[in-house]
Amino acid sequence: MTRRLLLAAATLATLVASAAPGHAQADPRERSRAAFRRGVTEAGSGDYAAARDSFLEAYRLFAHPSILLNLGIARAHTGEWLQAEQDLVHFLADDGGAKPDELASARAELAQTRSHLGTFRLRVTPTGARATLDAHAVAVIPGSFVDLRTTRGPHDLHVAAEGFTPVDRVVSVDADHGPDIDVRLSHGHEDAAPAPMDGRSVAGWLLVGGGVVALGVGAYTGVQAQTLANEYNTSGNSHFQDPSTKSSGLTFRTAADVCFATTLVLGGLGTYLLLTPSSSGGAQAGVVVGPWSGIRGSF
């Protein structure tokens, strides 16, 4: 959508007056106003990363609430959703006499920003455990759940404590209120609880197990068939040329052949399921670009 750069002359006039020569505090305000106007120009040209830095400089020099609206919008454009939410909330909490259209823009931008964010609860044990999310430290209260605000999608969680086995897992935040994650570290070098097997792995191991059983039965029936064949063909044996011995031997040999064939089929299928990845890949998270509020020029 076309972005409009608005300039509030009254607000600027007030700041210009405050920046008149002879005022001890005029220079920081004047430099802040210059950085702010530079940010508006950079945003108008589509360089939101540079605009963000200019607005940050302007706010550092003179913390005028109007800067936060533009800073939040610029950060939303650069994908810094958490910081954008904080800036916009701060602006709405201390608007400094902002106009109704500025307040409406801030609320619309905040709603758009929050569509990219979610919250999940984390509890870690024992006392002294430390947690990082995507390699960034997060504040935790050992033994109690804390709310963590983050972007939607998968995140790498790492929990560690001295003398305990660290735990790494992927946390997926797909809604405004995500899952409750409870991590309890184990002493020493005990292995962390294995991840549950999916249906493909279970089926693979069952097939391999069935193949092993079929192999054992085949080996047994094969030995029996060979024994009966020896008895049938050995002169002087009580079963020599005995038709029932021959029939039993053929039965055992047939059973052995069936079992060995079954071993090959079951073992092959099971190995295939265990060694090949599942075809159902997870959905990839994308950035949704929605309607944006225009950078405001009032400061």
N, C-alpha and C positions, 0 to 999 in steps of 0.2 A: 504494500500500500504506500502511497506517496506520503513522505514525511514532511511536516511543516515545522520550520524553525521560527518560533515565536519570540518576540522581544518585548519585555514589559518595561516601557519607558519610565514609568513612575518609580519602579524599584531601582532601576539603574540610575536615575537622577538622584535618588536619595544616597546611593553609594558614592556617586561622583562627588556630591556635596561633602560627604564624610571624608573623601580622599583629598580635599583641598589642601594646598600648601600651608604649612604651619601646624598641622595636626600631627602629634607624635605617633599616632597609630594609623596614619593615612597610608603609609607605604605598604604594609601587609595587605590591607583591603584592596588597594589599587592593583597589586600584583595578583591577588586572588581573582579579582574581576577580569584581569587580562587572561589568566589561565582558563577561567570559565568560558570566556568568549572564544578562546582558541579551541576548547573542547567542543563547543557548539559547531564551529566551522568544520572540525575533523569529523564529527558525527554526520554533518550534512554531506560530506564527501564519501561516507561509508566506512571510514577508518575508526571503528568503535574501540579497538584496543588503544589507539592513541588518545581517543576522546576519554576513555576511562582514566588513563594516566593524568590527563589534564584536569579532569574533575577532581581526582584525588589530590592533586597539588593544590587546586583552588580551595578545597575543604581543609587541607592542612594549614594553609595560610590564614583562612578566615572561615570558621565553621558556620556558614549560613545554611539553614535548612533547605533552601531551594536547590542547593547543589546536589543534595541527596537524591532528588527525583531524577535528575539527569544521570547521576552516577549509577543509580539502580537500573535505569534503562540501558545504559552502555554495557553494564556487566551482564545483563540478560542477553544482550546480543553476542557477547563473547562466551556464553555458556557458563558463567559463574553464578549459578542459580542460588546457592546459599547466600553469598554475599549480596546478590541483588535483592533477595527477600529481606535481608537485614536493613539494607539502605532504604527500601521503600516503606517498611514498617516504621523505621525511625522518622522518615519524612512525614508520614501520616500522623505519628504521635506528636510531632513538633513542627507543624507546617509553617509556622512563622507568618501567618496571614496570607497563605496561598489562596489563589482564586479558585472558584468552584470547578472550572475546567481542569485545573492542575490536579486538584484532589481526585476528580473523576478519572483522569489519566493514570494517576498513581494506583488507584484501586483496580483498574482494569489490568494494568501491568503486573500488579501483585498477584491477581488471580491467574494470569497467564504463567507467571513464574512458578507459582505453587503447583501447577499441573505437572511440573517436571520433578517435584520433590516428594519425598515420603518420609515416614518415621517408623523406626523399629525399636523394640526394647531389648536391651542387653543386660545380662547378669553374669558376672564372672566370680569364680571361687578358685583359690583361697584369697585371703587378705594379702595384699602386696602384688596381686596380678596386674599386669599392664596389657592394654589392648591397643591395636592400631587398625584402622580401616583404610584400605588402599594406601598403606605405608604412612598414614598420618595418625598421630597419637590422638586418642579420644579419652575424654574424662569418664571414669567409671567409679562406682561405689561398690567394692567387693561385698558380695552377699545380697545386694539389692539391685532391682531393675532400674535402669536409667533409660531415658528416651534419647535416641540419636537421630538427628535430622540429616538426611543425605539425598542425593539424586536417585531417581528410580532406575532400576536395573541391577545387574550383579556387582557385588563388591567383595574384595578379599579381606577377610577378617583374620587377624593373628592375635592370639592370646598367649602370654608367657609369664612365668614367675620363676624365681631362682629356686632350684631344687625340684622343679616339676617339669613334666614333659609338655612342651608347647603344643598348641592346637592351631591348625590352619583350616579354614573352611570358607566356602563361598556363601554369602548372604544375598538373597534376591529380594529386592524391594520393588514390588509391582503395584503398590497402591499407597494411598495417603497413610494408612496404618498397616505397617508390615508385620512380620512374624515376631514372636517372642523368642529370643536366642539365649539359652542357658548353657554356659560353658563351665564345666568343672574339671580342673586340671588334675592329672594323676601324679602321684609321687614318683621320683626317680626317673627311670627310663622305660617305664611301662608304655606299651604301645597304646596309642589312642584308639578308641573304639572304631572298628572298621566301618566304612560306609556300607549301608545295606545294599545287597546285590539287586539288580533289576531283574525283570522276568526273563530276559534273554540269557543272562548268566545262569540263573537257576535252571532253565531248561537245558542249557549246555552241559552243566554238571550232572543233571539227571540222566541225560543221554550217555555221557561218558561212563557214569556208574552202571547203567544198564549194559553197556558194551563190555565192561569188566566182568559182570556177572555172566553174560553170555559166553565170554571167553573161558571162564572157569568151568561152566557146564560142558562146553565143547571139548575142553581138554579131558574131562572125566569120561565123557561118552566115547571119545576117540581112543582112550586107553582101554576101555571095555571092549570096543570093537576089535582092537588089535589083539587083545587077550583071547577073545572067542575065535578069531581067525587062526591063531596059533594052535588052539585046542582042536579046531576042526581039521587042520591040515597035518597034525602030528599023529602018526600011527602008534597004536598001542594005548592012546589016550581014550578014556571012557567016552569022550565026545567026538572021537574021530569020525568024520563023515556023517555026523548026526544032523539031520535036516533042521531040527529045532535050534541047534547051535548056530547053524548057518543063518537061519531067519533072525535070531536074536542079534547076531553080529551085524547083519545088514541094517537092522533097526538102529543099533547104536551108531553105525557109521553115518547113516542118514541124519540122525540127530546131531552128530558132531559137525557135519557139513552145514546144516541149518544154523547151528550156534555160531560157527566161525563166520558165516555170511552176515548174521545179525550183528556180530561184533564189529565187522567192518562198516556196516551201515550206521549203527548207533554211534560208534566212536568217531566216524567221519563227520556226521552231523553235529555231534556235540563239540568237536574241535572247531568246526566252522563257526558255530555260535559264539564260542569263547574267544576266538582270535580275530573276529571281524567286528568293527564298531556298529553300534545301533544306527539304523537309518533315520531315526527320528531326532533330528537336531533341534536344539533349543531355538526359540525365536530370538532374533537379533533386535536389540533395542536401538531405536533411532531417535534423533532429535526432531521434535515436531516444531515447525516454525509457524507460528500463528500470527494473528494481527498484533502489531506492535504500536505502542504509543510513540509519538514523535518526541525527539529531544526538545526540551523546553529552553527558551532563551531568556527566561526571566531570572535575574539574579542581581 
